[in-house]
Amino acid sequence: MPSHSDPVVAMASNAIGGPLGRYAVVGRDGVGAIMAALMVMASAVMALGVFQKVTAS
């Protein structure tokens, strides 16, 4: 893992939660996990937009 061998990446990874742990599984879900995260973010943005329009009237 680059976060264990590269000091610059190790310092940067601390800003987003630290390096991967011993029992972390990398790449297991693949595209499905990425699509799920994108759908959650898109739904949150859409809900925020709807809420903004409802409160403006």
Secondary structure, 3 states (H helix, E strand, C coil): CHHHHCHHHHHHHHCCCCCCCCCCCCCCCCHHHHHHHHHHHHHHHHHHHHHHHHHHC
